[in-house]
Amino acid sequence: MSYYAIVTNLGAAKFASLVATGQQLVLQDFAVGDGNGVAYDPDATQTALSRETYRGVLNSLVTDPQNEQQVIIECLIPENSGGWHIRELGIFDEDG
Protein backbone atom coordinates (compact mmCIF):
# COMPACT_ATOMS: atom_id res chain seq x y z
CA MET A 1 0.00 0.00 0.00
CA SER A 2 1.29 3.46 -0.80
CA TYR A 3 0.38 6.73 0.85
CA TYR A 4 0.13 10.01 -1.00
CA ALA A 5 -1.61 13.36 -0.91
CA ILE A 6 -3.70 15.14 -3.51
CA VAL A 7 -5.06 18.64 -3.78
CA THR A 8 -8.76 18.57 -4.57
CA ASN A 9 -10.22 20.61 -7.41
CA LEU A 10 -11.95 22.82 -4.84
CA GLY A 11 -8.67 23.30 -2.96
CA ALA A 12 -6.76 24.18 -6.14
CA ALA A 13 -9.41 26.70 -7.20
CA LYS A 14 -9.42 28.28 -3.75
CA PHE A 15 -5.63 28.50 -3.73
CA ALA A 16 -5.55 30.06 -7.22
CA SER A 17 -8.14 32.64 -6.16
CA LEU A 18 -6.20 33.54 -3.03
CA VAL A 19 -2.95 33.91 -4.99
CA ALA A 20 -4.69 36.14 -7.55
CA THR A 21 -6.09 38.41 -4.83
CA GLY A 22 -2.97 38.39 -2.65
CA GLN A 23 -4.77 36.82 0.30
CA GLN A 24 -3.34 34.07 2.49
CA LEU A 25 -4.64 30.55 2.84
CA VAL A 26 -5.59 29.85 6.46
CA LEU A 27 -5.50 26.13 7.16
CA GLN A 28 -7.37 25.41 10.36
CA ASP A 29 -8.83 21.93 10.82
CA PHE A 30 -8.01 18.35 9.99
CA ALA A 31 -10.22 15.31 9.74
CA VAL A 32 -9.48 11.62 9.54
CA GLY A 33 -11.69 8.82 8.34
CA ASP A 34 -11.75 5.07 7.98
CA GLY A 35 -12.60 5.06 4.26
CA ASN A 36 -15.79 3.17 5.01
CA GLY A 37 -13.68 0.16 5.98
CA VAL A 38 -11.64 -0.08 2.79
CA ALA A 39 -8.59 1.58 1.28
CA TYR A 40 -9.44 3.65 -1.79
CA ASP A 41 -7.79 6.09 -4.17
CA PRO A 42 -8.80 9.66 -3.37
CA ASP A 43 -10.38 11.67 -6.17
CA ALA A 44 -9.76 15.35 -6.89
CA THR A 45 -13.51 15.94 -7.13
CA GLN A 46 -14.08 14.95 -3.48
CA THR A 47 -15.39 17.63 -1.14
CA ALA A 48 -15.48 15.40 1.96
CA LEU A 49 -13.90 12.26 3.33
CA SER A 50 -15.52 8.94 2.51
CA ARG A 51 -16.40 8.46 6.18
CA GLU A 52 -15.08 10.99 8.66
CA THR A 53 -14.40 9.55 12.10
CA TYR A 54 -12.69 12.48 13.86
CA ARG A 55 -12.20 16.21 13.29
CA GLY A 56 -9.98 18.60 15.24
CA VAL A 57 -7.96 21.80 15.07
CA LEU A 58 -4.42 21.69 13.67
CA ASN A 59 -1.82 21.59 16.44
CA SER A 60 0.91 23.24 14.36
CA LEU A 61 1.71 24.23 10.80
CA VAL A 62 5.24 25.26 9.81
CA THR A 63 7.28 25.53 6.63
CA ASP A 64 9.73 22.65 6.26
CA PRO A 65 13.15 24.14 7.11
CA GLN A 66 14.78 21.92 4.46
CA ASN A 67 12.25 22.63 1.69
CA GLU A 68 10.30 25.89 1.66
CA GLN A 69 7.87 24.41 -0.88
CA GLN A 70 6.51 22.03 1.76
CA VAL A 71 4.70 22.43 5.05
CA ILE A 72 4.73 20.21 8.10
CA ILE A 73 1.32 19.85 9.70
CA GLU A 74 0.88 18.32 13.14
CA CYS A 75 -2.49 16.89 14.11
CA LEU A 76 -3.35 15.33 17.46
CA ILE A 77 -6.07 12.77 18.06
CA PRO A 78 -7.07 12.27 21.71
CA GLU A 79 -6.36 8.83 23.12
CA ASN A 80 -10.03 8.30 23.94
CA SER A 81 -10.94 8.55 20.23
CA GLY A 82 -10.51 5.56 18.04
CA GLY A 83 -11.72 2.10 17.30
CA TRP A 84 -11.04 2.58 13.60
CA HIS A 85 -8.15 2.54 11.12
CA ILE A 86 -7.09 5.84 9.59
CA ARG A 87 -7.33 5.43 5.80
CA GLU A 88 -7.94 9.04 4.82
CA LEU A 89 -7.02 12.52 6.02
CA GLY A 90 -8.21 15.95 5.03
CA ILE A 91 -6.85 19.41 5.82
CA PHE A 92 -9.47 22.18 5.76
CA ASP A 93 -9.27 25.96 5.53
CA GLU A 94 -11.16 28.42 7.71
CA ASP A 95 -14.21 28.09 5.42
CA GLY A 96 -14.33 24.33 5.84
N, C-alpha and C positions, 0 to 999 in steps of 0.2 A: 504494500500500500504506500502511496506517496502522498505527501501533504503539500499544498500550495495555496496561494491566495489569488483572488481575482478582484478586480474593481468592477462593480456592477455598472450597467448603462446609466442608471440614475446617479450613481456616485461620480462617474466620469463627467456627466452633463453638469452636475452641481459644481464640481471642481473647475471645469472650463468657465462657467459663469462667474465664479469667484475670482479666477485669475483675470478675466476680462474687466471686471469692475474694481480690481485691486483690493478686494476684501479677503479676509483670512478664513480658512476652514477651521471650525472649532469642533474637534472630535471630543465626544463627551461620554458615551455609554458603550458598553459591549454586551453581547448576548452570546450564549452558547446553546447548542441544541444537540439532540441525539439522532438527528437525521431520520426520525421515525423508525429507528431500529436498524437501519441499513446505511452503509457507506454509499455516497452518491457523488457525482461530479456536479459542482455548483455551476449555475448558469448565470450569465451576465444580465439576464432579464429579471432575475429574482429581486423582490423588494422586501422579502422576509426570509427567515430561516425556515427550513422544512418543518421542524418542530422545536420551538424554543423551550428550553427547560430552566434557564436562569438568565436574568438581566441585572447588571450592576453598573456603577460608575467607574470609569477608568481610574486606576490607582496612580499611574504616571505615564507620561508621553514625552520622550526626549528624542532629539536627533542622534543617530548613531555617530559616535565620535570618530569612527573609522570610515564612514561613508555618509556624507551629508545628504545623499539622495534617499536614505532610508530612515525610518523612525523605529524606535523601540517602544512598544506599548506593553505596560504591565497591567494585568487584570487579576483581581483576587476573587475567589469563590469561597464563601464561608464553609467551614468544615461540616456544618449541619445541613448543607445542601448536597444533593447527590442522589445516588441510586440509579445513575444512567451513565452511559459512555458519551464523551464529547466527540462528536463527529463533524460538527460545524461551528463556526464562530463568525460573528458579525461585529463590525465597529460602526457606530452610528454618530452622526453629527448632532448638533444642538436642536435640529428640527426633526430628529428621529429618522 
